[in-house]
Amino acid sequence: MANIKSAKKRILTAQRNYERNVAFKSSIKTAVKKAVVLAQAKEKDQAAINSAISEAYKLCDKAVSKGILHKNTAARKKSRLTKAINKLMA
């Protein structure tokens, strides 16, 4: 455990940021899975699929702006999602 006051503060800050980042990344994964599940369904609702993709894109872009994800990581996630959806829709 740290003895210096500023180091103790940094530990608390790092923990708070870690928890926020993990929660945000989890929400991105959930949004991506939701979009894929909608595309895999027998009855494909194009509007719902587009809405789910849009939500996943929005979360990725928001994570980049907050510094949670690198811009290339977000671009890769969006690209993979689009590729998977297109494969399922074909």
MDTraj code that builds the backbone (N, CA, C; nanometers):
import mdtraj as md
import numpy as np

residues = "MET ALA ASN ILE LYS SER ALA LYS LYS ARG ILE LEU THR ALA GLN ARG ASN TYR GLU ARG ASN VAL ALA PHE LYS SER SER ILE LYS THR ALA VAL LYS LYS ALA VAL VAL LEU ALA GLN ALA LYS GLU LYS ASP GLN ALA ALA ILE ASN SER ALA ILE SER GLU ALA TYR LYS LEU CYS ASP LYS ALA VAL SER LYS GLY ILE LEU HIS LYS ASN THR ALA ALA ARG LYS LYS SER ARG LEU THR LYS ALA ILE ASN LYS LEU MET ALA".split()
xyz = np.array([
    [0.0844, -0.1190, 0.0000],
    [0.0000, 0.0000, 0.0000],
    [0.0878, 0.1237, 0.0000],
    [0.0418, 0.2235, -0.0688],
    [0.1178, 0.3476, -0.0795],
    [0.1151, 0.4234, 0.0535],
    [0.2236, 0.4955, 0.0811],
    [0.2331, 0.5756, 0.2034],
    [0.2123, 0.7240, 0.1755],
    [0.2426, 0.7660, 0.0533],
    [0.2340, 0.9070, 0.0185],
    [0.0897, 0.9408, -0.0191],
    [0.0457, 1.0580, 0.0276],
    [-0.0941, 1.0977, 0.0083],
    [-0.1333, 1.1026, -0.1392],
    [-0.0480, 1.1591, -0.2235],
    [-0.0802, 1.1701, -0.3663],
    [-0.0867, 1.0316, -0.4324],
    [-0.0031, 0.9394, -0.3877],
    [-0.0062, 0.8030, -0.4422],
    [-0.1368, 0.7331, -0.4033],
    [-0.1830, 0.7577, -0.2807],
    [-0.3109, 0.7010, -0.2374],
    [-0.4253, 0.7547, -0.3238],
    [-0.4192, 0.8843, -0.3541],
    [-0.5211, 0.9450, -0.4391],
    [-0.5179, 0.8843, -0.5788],
    [-0.3979, 0.8623, -0.6318],
    [-0.3841, 0.8035, -0.7657],
    [-0.4427, 0.6626, -0.7696],
    [-0.4235, 0.5875, -0.6625],
    [-0.4802, 0.4522, -0.6558],
    [-0.6323, 0.4584, -0.6640],
    [-0.6920, 0.5502, -0.5899],
    [-0.8376, 0.5649, -0.5922],
    [-0.8868, 0.6091, -0.7300],
    [-0.8154, 0.7036, -0.7906],
    [-0.8525, 0.7523, -0.9231],
    [-0.8408, 0.6424, -1.0271],
    [-0.7311, 0.5677, -1.0205],
    [-0.7100, 0.4597, -1.1170],
    [-0.8183, 0.3534, -1.1039],
    [-0.8572, 0.3218, -0.9820],
    [-0.9628, 0.2220, -0.9600],
    [-1.0958, 0.2697, -1.0166],
    [-1.1278, 0.3971, -0.9937],
    [-1.2524, 0.4536, -1.0443],
    [-1.2543, 0.4516, -1.1978],
    [-1.1430, 0.4906, -1.2585],
    [-1.1334, 0.4898, -1.4047],
    [-1.1424, 0.3484, -1.4596],
    [-1.0783, 0.2536, -1.3929],
    [-1.0808, 0.1136, -1.4355],
    [-1.2242, 0.0613, -1.4376],
    [-1.2985, 0.0887, -1.3314],
    [-1.4367, 0.0405, -1.3233],
    [-1.5235, 0.1037, -1.4324],
    [-1.5034, 0.2330, -1.4579],
    [-1.5787, 0.3010, -1.5634],
    [-1.5453, 0.2413, -1.6997],
    [-1.4167, 0.2191, -1.7243],
    [-1.3731, 0.1659, -1.8534],
    [-1.4264, 0.0256, -1.8772],
    [-1.4215, -0.0586, -1.7759],
    [-1.4704, -0.1958, -1.7892],
    [-1.6203, -0.1956, -1.8179],
    [-1.6942, -0.1106, -1.7486],
    [-1.8395, -0.1029, -1.7701],
    [-1.8702, -0.0564, -1.9122],
    [-1.7946, 0.0411, -1.9598],
    [-1.8199, 0.0947, -2.0942],
    [-1.7861, -0.0096, -2.2002],
    [-1.6740, -0.0796, -2.1829],
    [-1.6360, -0.1832, -2.2795],
    [-1.7382, -0.2958, -2.2799],
    [-1.7922, -0.3274, -2.1634],
    [-1.8944, -0.4315, -2.1542],
    [-2.0206, -0.3909, -2.2291],
    [-2.0582, -0.2641, -2.2201],
    [-2.1776, -0.2181, -2.2905],
    [-2.1577, -0.2233, -2.4420],
    [-2.0346, -0.2003, -2.4871],
    [-2.0044, -0.2109, -2.6301],
    [-2.0206, -0.3561, -2.6752],
    [-1.9653, -0.4484, -2.5980],
    [-1.9768, -0.5906, -2.6327],
    [-2.1226, -0.6341, -2.6370],
    [-2.2023, -0.5869, -2.5412],
    [-2.3442, -0.6212, -2.5362],
    [-2.4171, -0.5691, -2.6594],
    [-2.3866, -0.4460, -2.6994],
    [-2.4511, -0.3865, -2.8169],
    [-2.4149, -0.4639, -2.9438],
    [-2.2884, -0.5052, -2.9538],
    [-2.2444, -0.5813, -3.0711],
    [-2.3160, -0.7172, -3.0755],
    [-2.3227, -0.7842, -2.9611],
    [-2.3896, -0.9145, -2.9558],
    [-2.5378, -0.9017, -2.9894],
    [-2.6007, -0.7943, -2.9424],
    [-2.7430, -0.7728, -2.9702],
    [-2.7660, -0.7586, -3.1208],
    [-2.6786, -0.6853, -3.1873],
    [-2.6915, -0.6670, -3.3321],
    [-2.6747, -0.7994, -3.4058],
    [-2.5783, -0.8792, -3.3629],
    [-2.5531, -1.0085, -3.4281],
    [-2.6706, -1.1032, -3.4059],
    [-2.7247, -1.1050, -3.2850],
    [-2.8394, -1.1922, -3.2552],
    [-2.9599, -1.1529, -3.3402],
    [-2.9827, -1.0238, -3.3562],
    [-3.0942, -0.9788, -3.4407],
    [-3.0745, -1.0222, -3.5853],
    [-2.9496, -1.0195, -3.6316],
    [-2.9215, -1.0599, -3.7700],
    [-2.9341, -1.2109, -3.7877],
    [-2.9120, -1.2875, -3.6807],
    [-2.9208, -1.4335, -3.6884],
    [-3.0636, -1.4845, -3.6792],
    [-3.1551, -1.4019, -3.6340],
    [-3.2935, -1.4439, -3.6142],
    [-3.3565, -1.4855, -3.7474],
    [-3.4539, -1.5758, -3.7367],
    [-3.5214, -1.6234, -3.8576],
    [-3.5989, -1.5097, -3.9248],
    [-3.6705, -1.4341, -3.8438],
    [-3.7460, -1.3202, -3.8957],
    [-3.6588, -1.1961, -3.8796],
    [-3.5995, -1.1508, -3.9896],
    [-3.5071, -1.0383, -3.9831],
    [-3.5825, -0.9060, -3.9940],
    [-3.5738, -0.8254, -3.8894],
    [-3.6335, -0.6923, -3.8882],
    [-3.5220, -0.5924, -3.9196],
    [-3.5206, -0.5456, -4.0434],
    [-3.4119, -0.4590, -4.0906],
    [-3.3998, -0.3313, -4.0074],
    [-3.5116, -0.2758, -3.9669],
    [-3.5087, -0.1525, -3.8880],
    [-3.4425, -0.1755, -3.7521],
    [-3.4755, -0.2886, -3.6895],
    [-3.4167, -0.3203, -3.5592],
    [-3.2671, -0.3474, -3.5718],
    [-3.2279, -0.4155, -3.6778],
    [-3.0859, -0.4447, -3.7006],
    [-3.0085, -0.3147, -3.7217],
    [-3.0626, -0.2263, -3.8054],
    [-2.9961, -0.0979, -3.8300],
    [-2.9856, -0.0152, -3.7022],
    [-3.0885, -0.0199, -3.6203],
    [-3.0875, 0.0523, -3.4937],
    [-2.9806, -0.0027, -3.4002],
    [-2.9684, -0.1362, -3.3946],
    [-2.8685, -0.1992, -3.3084],
    [-2.7268, -0.1682, -3.3561],
    [-2.7068, -0.1696, -3.4871],
    [-2.5753, -0.1361, -3.5429],
    [-2.5418, 0.0092, -3.5107],
    [-2.6382, 0.0962, -3.5265],
    [-2.6183, 0.2380, -3.4977],
    [-2.5797, 0.2598, -3.3518],
    [-2.6448, 0.1877, -3.2620],
    [-2.6140, 0.1985, -3.1188],
    [-2.4721, 0.1512, -3.0899],
    [-2.4313, 0.0405, -3.1514],
    [-2.2953, -0.0107, -3.1319],
    [-2.1927, 0.0889, -3.1853],
    [-2.2191, 0.1461, -3.3013],
    [-2.1297, 0.2472, -3.3589],
    [-2.1177, 0.3675, -3.2657],
    [-2.2322, 0.4101, -3.2130],
    [-2.2350, 0.5275, -3.1258],
    [-2.1506, 0.5032, -3.0001],
    [-2.1656, 0.3853, -2.9416],
    [-2.0891, 0.3527, -2.8218],
    [-1.9389, 0.3470, -2.8508],
    [-1.9022, 0.2909, -2.9654],
    [-1.7603, 0.2851, -3.0029],
    [-1.7031, 0.4259, -3.0188],
    [-1.7760, 0.5108, -3.0880],
    [-1.7292, 0.6476, -3.1088],
    [-1.7209, 0.7257, -2.9780],
    [-1.8152, 0.7016, -2.8899],
    [-1.8150, 0.7685, -2.7605],
    [-1.6953, 0.7232, -2.6766],
    [-1.6630, 0.5938, -2.6849],
    [-1.5484, 0.5411, -2.6114],
    [-1.4183, 0.6039, -2.6605],
    [-1.4093, 0.6285, -2.7906],
    [-1.2903, 0.6935, -2.8464],
    [-1.2797, 0.8357, -2.7934],
    [-1.3908, 0.9075, -2.7919],
    [-1.3876, 1.0468, -2.7470],
    [-1.3534, 1.0580, -2.5987],
    [-1.3882, 0.9553, -2.5194],
    [-1.3577, 0.9568, -2.3765],
    [-1.2204, 0.8974, -2.3454],
    [-1.1530, 0.8458, -2.4481],
    [-1.0204, 0.7890, -2.4259],
    [-1.0213, 0.6470, -2.3742],
    [-1.1337, 0.5798, -2.3843],
    [-1.1445, 0.4415, -2.3359],
    [-1.0906, 0.3450, -2.4405],
    [-1.1194, 0.3718, -2.5672],
    [-1.0689, 0.2907, -2.6780],
    [-0.9829, 0.3764, -2.7694],
    [-0.8855, 0.3127, -2.8336],
    [-0.8075, 0.3785, -2.9382],
    [-0.8946, 0.3859, -3.0632],
    [-0.8727, 0.4864, -3.1453],
    [-0.9591, 0.5040, -3.2632],
    [-0.9498, 0.3859, -3.3582],
    [-0.8327, 0.3246, -3.3705],
    [-0.8189, 0.2095, -3.4598],
    [-0.8914, 0.0873, -3.4033],
    [-0.8935, 0.0735, -3.2723],
    [-0.9665, -0.0368, -3.2090],
    [-1.1162, -0.0230, -3.2363],
    [-1.1667, 0.0979, -3.2223],
    [-1.3088, 0.1215, -3.2490],
    [-1.3405, 0.0962, -3.3964],
    [-1.2522, 0.1405, -3.4842],
    [-1.2733, 0.1186, -3.6273],
    [-1.2738, -0.0308, -3.6588],
    [-1.1846, -0.1061, -3.5946],
    [-1.1782, -0.2510, -3.6166],
    [-1.3065, -0.3188, -3.5675],
    [-1.3541, -0.2781, -3.4505],
    [-1.4773, -0.3366, -3.3967],
    [-1.5961, -0.3081, -3.4894],
    [-1.6060, -0.1849, -3.5379],
    [-1.7155, -0.1486, -3.6270],
    [-1.7058, -0.2246, -3.7590],
    [-1.5847, -0.2388, -3.8094],
    [-1.5645, -0.3103, -3.9354],
    [-1.6033, -0.4580, -3.9210],
    [-1.5609, -0.5187, -3.8127],
    [-1.5925, -0.6605, -3.7899],
    [-1.7422, -0.6811, -3.7721],
    [-1.8067, -0.5867, -3.7037],
    [-1.9516, -0.5966, -3.6860],
    [-2.0222, -0.5885, -3.8200],
    [-1.9846, -0.4923, -3.9016],
    [-2.0467, -0.4752, -4.0332],
    [-2.0242, -0.5985, -4.1193],
    [-1.9033, -0.6513, -4.1162],
    [-1.8702, -0.7699, -4.1953],
    [-1.9545, -0.8896, -4.1506],
    [-1.9702, -0.9067, -4.0185],
    [-2.0481, -1.0181, -3.9668],
    [-2.1956, -1.0046, -4.0030],
    [-2.2492, -0.8834, -3.9908],
    [-2.3902, -0.8599, -4.0242],
    [-2.4142, -0.8868, -4.1727],
    [-2.3254, -0.8362, -4.2575],
    [-2.3415, -0.8570, -4.4021],
    [-2.3354, -1.0051, -4.4378],
    [-2.2503, -1.0798, -4.3697],
    [-2.2393, -1.2230, -4.3941],
    [-2.3685, -1.2944, -4.3546],
    [-2.4268, -1.2544, -4.2409],
    [-2.5498, -1.3172, -4.1942],
    [-2.6705, -1.2784, -4.2803],
    [-2.6685, -1.1592, -4.3346],
    [-2.7810, -1.1122, -4.4152],
    [-2.7798, -1.1690, -4.5577],
    [-2.6650, -1.2137, -4.6038],
    [-2.6528, -1.2629, -4.7415],
    [-2.7161, -1.4000, -4.7575],
])
top = md.Topology()
chain = top.add_chain()
for i, resn in enumerate(residues, 1):
    res = top.add_residue(resn, chain, resSeq=i)
    for name in ("N", "CA", "C"):
        top.add_atom(name, md.element.get_by_symbol(name[0]), res)
traj = md.Trajectory(xyz[None], top)
